Amino acid sequence: MRLLHLSKCNNRIFVQNSILNQIQPNNPLHGVKLAEILEALVDNYGWEHMAFKVNINCFKIDPSIKSSLVFLRRTTWARNKVEAMYLEMIKKGIGK
């Protein structure tokens, strides 16, 4: 049997699947969208610092969330570095 929890946040309804949360309880990236990761990193570090940490053009030249999402979804090595930077930020207790 599937257990679903409904919650309302910012006039949007989110469905949280309890079974999936039980499968990966120790994965801090579980359920976090790539766009949310980028927004948190930009808010806390800014594009310049992100470009220093992960040397990719979409962070250096006219950076935007949209262009970064396109690149990171296609480029596994870059996405892994961005996710590692996010995990480091969470570990330090910054943001989120």
LINFEN-V333134 format. One record per residue. N is the residue number from 1. SS is DSSP state (a for helix, b for strand, c for the rest). OMEGA is omega in degrees with one decimal (none if undefined). Layout:
BEGIN
N	SS	OMEGA
N	SS	OMEGA
END
This chain:
BEGIN
1	c	179.8
2	c	177.0
3	c	179.5
4	b	176.7
5	b	177.0
6	b	174.2
7	b	-177.7
8	b	-179.4
9	b	-179.5
10	c	178.3
11	c	174.5
12	b	178.2
13	b	179.9
14	b	176.1
15	b	-179.4
16	b	-178.8
17	b	-176.9
18	a	-178.8
19	a	179.4
20	a	178.4
21	a	178.3
22	a	-179.3
23	a	-176.3
24	c	-175.9
25	c	-176.9
26	c	-179.9
27	c	-177.1
28	c	178.7
29	c	-178.0
30	c	177.8
31	c	179.2
32	c	-178.9
33	c	179.6
34	a	178.4
35	a	178.1
36	a	177.6
37	a	-179.6
38	a	-179.5
39	a	178.9
40	a	-179.9
41	a	179.5
42	a	179.7
43	a	-175.5
44	a	-175.0
45	c	-174.9
46	a	-176.3
47	a	-176.2
48	a	179.1
49	a	178.4
50	a	177.9
51	a	176.9
52	a	-177.9
53	a	179.4
54	c	-172.2
55	c	176.3
56	c	-174.1
57	a	-177.7
58	a	173.2
59	a	-174.7
60	a	-171.5
61	c	179.6
62	c	-174.1
63	c	174.6
64	c	177.6
65	a	-176.0
66	a	-178.9
67	a	178.6
68	a	178.2
69	a	179.9
70	a	-178.5
71	a	-176.0
72	a	178.3
73	a	-179.4
74	a	-171.5
75	c	-173.2
76	a	-176.8
77	a	-179.8
78	a	178.5
79	a	178.1
80	a	179.1
81	a	179.0
82	a	177.5
83	a	177.3
84	a	177.6
85	a	177.6
86	a	179.0
87	a	176.4
88	a	179.1
89	a	179.3
90	a	-179.9
91	a	178.5
92	c	178.1
93	c	179.6
94	c	175.9
95	c	-177.4
96	c	none
END
